[in-house]
């Protein structure tokens, strides 16, 4: 597996809110592994909120992860995010 610390933060965008415990936990776990990501607060960005709703059956579920290949994951565990980023890095 490649070193995920070298993965460009553009490979992962996290749609979050400030008050979401699942968002905070995922960010904490990624930060501990020094895995970069771009974070967008859906409460501060109407377009981001609309995107999250569009990939979650009309629901504003966070965290929602958007990967550089266009795929998404809703409330993914950190291990799944790491695996997906490793897959993208080795593609």
MARGU-105178 format. One record per atom (N, C-alpha, C): residue in one letter; x, y negated, z negated. Coordinates in nm, 2 decimals. Layout:
% residues N
<'A', <X, Y, Z>>
...
END
This chain:
% residues 91
<'X', <0.09, 0.12, 0.00>>
<'X', <0.00, 0.00, 0.00>>
<'X', <0.09, -0.12, 0.00>>
<'X', <0.05, -0.22, 0.08>>
<'X', <0.13, -0.34, 0.09>>
<'X', <0.11, -0.43, -0.04>>
<'X', <0.20, -0.52, -0.06>>
<'X', <0.18, -0.61, -0.17>>
<'X', <0.07, -0.71, -0.15>>
<'X', <-0.04, -0.70, -0.22>>
<'X', <-0.15, -0.79, -0.20>>
<'X', <-0.13, -0.93, -0.23>>
<'X', <-0.02, -0.96, -0.31>>
<'X', <0.01, -1.10, -0.34>>
<'X', <0.05, -1.17, -0.22>>
<'X', <0.09, -1.10, -0.12>>
<'X', <0.13, -1.17, 0.01>>
<'X', <0.02, -1.19, 0.11>>
<'X', <-0.10, -1.14, 0.07>>
<'X', <-0.22, -1.15, 0.16>>
<'X', <-0.26, -1.30, 0.15>>
<'X', <-0.28, -1.36, 0.27>>
<'X', <-0.33, -1.49, 0.28>>
<'X', <-0.46, -1.51, 0.21>>
<'X', <-0.48, -1.61, 0.13>>
<'X', <-0.61, -1.64, 0.06>>
<'X', <-0.73, -1.65, 0.16>>
<'X', <-0.70, -1.67, 0.29>>
<'X', <-0.81, -1.68, 0.38>>
<'X', <-0.87, -1.54, 0.41>>
<'X', <-0.80, -1.43, 0.37>>
<'X', <-0.85, -1.30, 0.39>>
<'X', <-0.97, -1.27, 0.30>>
<'X', <-0.99, -1.35, 0.20>>
<'X', <-1.10, -1.33, 0.10>>
<'X', <-1.16, -1.46, 0.06>>
<'X', <-1.29, -1.47, 0.08>>
<'X', <-1.37, -1.58, 0.03>>
<'X', <-1.47, -1.53, -0.07>>
<'X', <-1.47, -1.59, -0.19>>
<'X', <-1.57, -1.55, -0.29>>
<'X', <-1.67, -1.66, -0.31>>
<'X', <-1.79, -1.62, -0.29>>
<'X', <-1.91, -1.71, -0.32>>
<'X', <-1.95, -1.69, -0.46>>
<'X', <-1.95, -1.79, -0.54>>
<'X', <-1.97, -1.77, -0.69>>
<'X', <-2.05, -1.89, -0.74>>
<'X', <-2.08, -1.88, -0.87>>
<'X', <-2.13, -1.99, -0.95>>
<'X', <-2.04, -2.00, -1.08>>
<'X', <-2.04, -2.11, -1.14>>
<'X', <-1.96, -2.13, -1.26>>
<'X', <-2.01, -2.05, -1.38>>
<'X', <-2.13, -2.02, -1.39>>
<'X', <-2.19, -1.96, -1.50>>
<'X', <-2.21, -1.81, -1.49>>
<'X', <-2.17, -1.75, -1.38>>
<'X', <-2.19, -1.61, -1.35>>
<'X', <-2.08, -1.52, -1.42>>
<'X', <-2.12, -1.44, -1.52>>
<'X', <-2.02, -1.36, -1.58>>
<'X', <-1.95, -1.26, -1.49>>
<'X', <-2.02, -1.21, -1.39>>
<'X', <-1.97, -1.11, -1.29>>
<'X', <-1.86, -1.18, -1.20>>
<'X', <-1.89, -1.31, -1.17>>
<'X', <-1.80, -1.39, -1.09>>
<'X', <-1.67, -1.41, -1.17>>
<'X', <-1.69, -1.45, -1.29>>
<'X', <-1.57, -1.49, -1.38>>
<'X', <-1.49, -1.36, -1.40>>
<'X', <-1.55, -1.25, -1.42>>
<'X', <-1.47, -1.13, -1.44>>
<'X', <-1.39, -1.09, -1.32>>
<'X', <-1.46, -1.09, -1.20>>
<'X', <-1.39, -1.06, -1.08>>
<'X', <-1.27, -1.15, -1.05>>
<'X', <-1.29, -1.28, -1.07>>
<'X', <-1.18, -1.38, -1.05>>
<'X', <-1.07, -1.35, -1.15>>
<'X', <-1.10, -1.32, -1.27>>
<'X', <-1.00, -1.29, -1.37>>
<'X', <-0.91, -1.17, -1.33>>
<'X', <-0.98, -1.07, -1.29>>
<'X', <-0.91, -0.95, -1.25>>
<'X', <-0.82, -0.97, -1.12>>
<'X', <-0.87, -1.05, -1.03>>
<'X', <-0.79, -1.08, -0.91>>
<'X', <-0.68, -1.17, -0.95>>
<'X', <-0.70, -1.27, -1.03>>
<'X', <-0.59, -1.36, -1.08>>
<'X', <-0.48, -1.28, -1.15>>
<'X', <-0.52, -1.19, -1.23>>
<'X', <-0.42, -1.11, -1.30>>
<'X', <-0.33, -1.03, -1.21>>
<'X', <-0.38, -0.99, -1.09>>
<'X', <-0.30, -0.92, -0.99>>
<'X', <-0.24, -1.02, -0.89>>
<'X', <-0.26, -1.15, -0.91>>
<'X', <-0.21, -1.25, -0.83>>
<'X', <-0.26, -1.24, -0.68>>
<'X', <-0.39, -1.20, -0.67>>
<'X', <-0.45, -1.18, -0.54>>
<'X', <-0.52, -1.31, -0.50>>
<'X', <-0.48, -1.37, -0.39>>
<'X', <-0.54, -1.50, -0.36>>
<'X', <-0.68, -1.49, -0.29>>
<'X', <-0.75, -1.59, -0.31>>
<'X', <-0.89, -1.60, -0.25>>
<'X', <-0.93, -1.75, -0.24>>
<'X', <-1.03, -1.77, -0.16>>
<'X', <-1.09, -1.90, -0.15>>
<'X', <-1.22, -1.89, -0.22>>
<'X', <-1.25, -1.98, -0.31>>
<'X', <-1.37, -1.98, -0.39>>
<'X', <-1.47, -2.09, -0.34>>
<'X', <-1.60, -2.06, -0.33>>
<'X', <-1.70, -2.16, -0.29>>
<'X', <-1.81, -2.14, -0.39>>
<'X', <-1.85, -2.25, -0.46>>
<'X', <-1.96, -2.25, -0.55>>
<'X', <-2.09, -2.27, -0.48>>
<'X', <-2.17, -2.17, -0.48>>
<'X', <-2.30, -2.18, -0.40>>
<'X', <-2.40, -2.28, -0.46>>
<'X', <-2.38, -2.33, -0.58>>
<'X', <-2.46, -2.43, -0.63>>
<'X', <-2.42, -2.57, -0.59>>
<'X', <-2.30, -2.58, -0.54>>
<'X', <-2.25, -2.71, -0.49>>
<'X', <-2.25, -2.72, -0.34>>
<'X', <-2.28, -2.61, -0.27>>
<'X', <-2.27, -2.61, -0.13>>
<'X', <-2.39, -2.54, -0.07>>
<'X', <-2.48, -2.61, -0.01>>
<'X', <-2.60, -2.56, 0.04>>
<'X', <-2.58, -2.46, 0.16>>
<'X', <-2.48, -2.48, 0.24>>
<'X', <-2.45, -2.39, 0.35>>
<'X', <-2.40, -2.26, 0.30>>
<'X', <-2.32, -2.27, 0.19>>
<'X', <-2.27, -2.14, 0.13>>
<'X', <-2.38, -2.06, 0.07>>
<'X', <-2.47, -2.13, 0.00>>
<'X', <-2.59, -2.07, -0.06>>
<'X', <-2.67, -2.00, 0.05>>
<'X', <-2.69, -2.07, 0.16>>
<'X', <-2.77, -2.01, 0.27>>
<'X', <-2.70, -1.89, 0.33>>
<'X', <-2.57, -1.89, 0.34>>
<'X', <-2.49, -1.77, 0.39>>
<'X', <-2.51, -1.66, 0.30>>
<'X', <-2.50, -1.68, 0.17>>
<'X', <-2.51, -1.57, 0.07>>
<'X', <-2.65, -1.51, 0.08>>
<'X', <-2.75, -1.59, 0.09>>
<'X', <-2.89, -1.55, 0.10>>
<'X', <-2.90, -1.46, 0.23>>
<'X', <-2.84, -1.51, 0.34>>
<'X', <-2.85, -1.44, 0.47>>
<'X', <-2.79, -1.30, 0.47>>
<'X', <-2.69, -1.27, 0.38>>
<'X', <-2.63, -1.14, 0.38>>
<'X', <-2.68, -1.05, 0.26>>
<'X', <-2.77, -1.11, 0.18>>
<'X', <-2.83, -1.04, 0.07>>
<'X', <-2.98, -1.04, 0.07>>
<'X', <-3.04, -1.02, 0.18>>
<'X', <-3.18, -1.00, 0.19>>
<'X', <-3.26, -1.12, 0.14>>
<'X', <-3.21, -1.24, 0.15>>
<'X', <-3.28, -1.36, 0.11>>
<'X', <-3.25, -1.39, -0.04>>
<'X', <-3.17, -1.31, -0.11>>
<'X', <-3.14, -1.34, -0.25>>
<'X', <-3.00, -1.41, -0.26>>
<'X', <-2.99, -1.49, -0.36>>
<'X', <-2.86, -1.56, -0.38>>
<'X', <-2.78, -1.48, -0.49>>
<'X', <-2.72, -1.37, -0.45>>
<'X', <-2.65, -1.28, -0.54>>
<'X', <-2.50, -1.32, -0.53>>
<'X', <-2.45, -1.34, -0.65>>
<'X', <-2.30, -1.37, -0.66>>
<'X', <-2.24, -1.27, -0.77>>
<'X', <-2.12, -1.24, -0.75>>
<'X', <-2.03, -1.28, -0.64>>
<'X', <-2.06, -1.21, -0.51>>
<'X', <-2.05, -1.28, -0.41>>
<'X', <-2.05, -1.22, -0.27>>
<'X', <-1.91, -1.24, -0.21>>
<'X', <-1.85, -1.14, -0.16>>
<'X', <-1.72, -1.15, -0.10>>
<'X', <-1.73, -1.14, 0.05>>
<'X', <-1.66, -1.23, 0.12>>
<'X', <-1.65, -1.24, 0.26>>
<'X', <-1.51, -1.21, 0.30>>
<'X', <-1.49, -1.11, 0.38>>
<'X', <-1.35, -1.07, 0.42>>
<'X', <-1.32, -1.13, 0.56>>
<'X', <-1.19, -1.14, 0.59>>
<'X', <-1.15, -1.20, 0.72>>
<'X', <-1.20, -1.12, 0.84>>
<'X', <-1.24, -1.00, 0.82>>
<'X', <-1.30, -0.92, 0.94>>
<'X', <-1.45, -0.95, 0.95>>
<'X', <-1.51, -1.03, 0.87>>
<'X', <-1.65, -1.07, 0.88>>
<'X', <-1.74, -0.98, 0.79>>
<'X', <-1.69, -0.88, 0.73>>
<'X', <-1.77, -0.79, 0.64>>
<'X', <-1.79, -0.86, 0.51>>
<'X', <-1.89, -0.82, 0.44>>
<'X', <-1.92, -0.87, 0.31>>
<'X', <-1.94, -0.76, 0.21>>
<'X', <-1.93, -0.80, 0.08>>
<'X', <-1.96, -0.71, -0.03>>
<'X', <-2.03, -0.79, -0.14>>
<'X', <-2.14, -0.73, -0.20>>
<'X', <-2.21, -0.80, -0.30>>
<'X', <-2.17, -0.74, -0.44>>
<'X', <-2.13, -0.83, -0.53>>
<'X', <-2.09, -0.79, -0.66>>
<'X', <-1.99, -0.67, -0.66>>
<'X', <-1.88, -0.68, -0.58>>
<'X', <-1.79, -0.57, -0.57>>
<'X', <-1.70, -0.56, -0.69>>
<'X', <-1.66, -0.44, -0.73>>
<'X', <-1.56, -0.42, -0.83>>
<'X', <-1.43, -0.47, -0.78>>
<'X', <-1.34, -0.51, -0.86>>
<'X', <-1.20, -0.56, -0.82>>
<'X', <-1.13, -0.45, -0.74>>
<'X', <-1.15, -0.33, -0.78>>
<'X', <-1.08, -0.22, -0.71>>
<'X', <-1.12, -0.21, -0.57>>
<'X', <-1.25, -0.23, -0.54>>
<'X', <-1.30, -0.23, -0.41>>
<'X', <-1.24, -0.34, -0.32>>
<'X', <-1.23, -0.46, -0.39>>
<'X', <-1.18, -0.58, -0.32>>
<'X', <-1.03, -0.55, -0.28>>
<'X', <-0.96, -0.50, -0.38>>
<'X', <-0.81, -0.47, -0.35>>
<'X', <-0.80, -0.37, -0.24>>
<'X', <-0.88, -0.26, -0.24>>
<'X', <-0.88, -0.16, -0.13>>
<'X', <-0.91, -0.22, 0.00>>
<'X', <-1.01, -0.31, 0.01>>
<'X', <-1.04, -0.37, 0.14>>
<'X', <-0.93, -0.46, 0.18>>
<'X', <-0.87, -0.54, 0.09>>
<'X', <-0.76, -0.63, 0.13>>
<'X', <-0.64, -0.55, 0.18>>
<'X', <-0.62, -0.44, 0.12>>
<'X', <-0.50, -0.35, 0.16>>
<'X', <-0.53, -0.30, 0.30>>
<'X', <-0.66, -0.26, 0.32>>
<'X', <-0.70, -0.21, 0.46>>
<'X', <-0.68, -0.32, 0.56>>
<'X', <-0.72, -0.44, 0.53>>
<'X', <-0.70, -0.55, 0.62>>
<'X', <-0.55, -0.59, 0.65>>
<'X', <-0.47, -0.58, 0.54>>
<'X', <-0.33, -0.61, 0.55>>
<'X', <-0.26, -0.51, 0.64>>
<'X', <-0.31, -0.38, 0.64>>
<'X', <-0.24, -0.28, 0.71>>
<'X', <-0.30, -0.26, 0.85>>
<'X', <-0.40, -0.34, 0.89>>
<'X', <-0.47, -0.32, 1.02>>
<'X', <-0.38, -0.37, 1.13>>
END
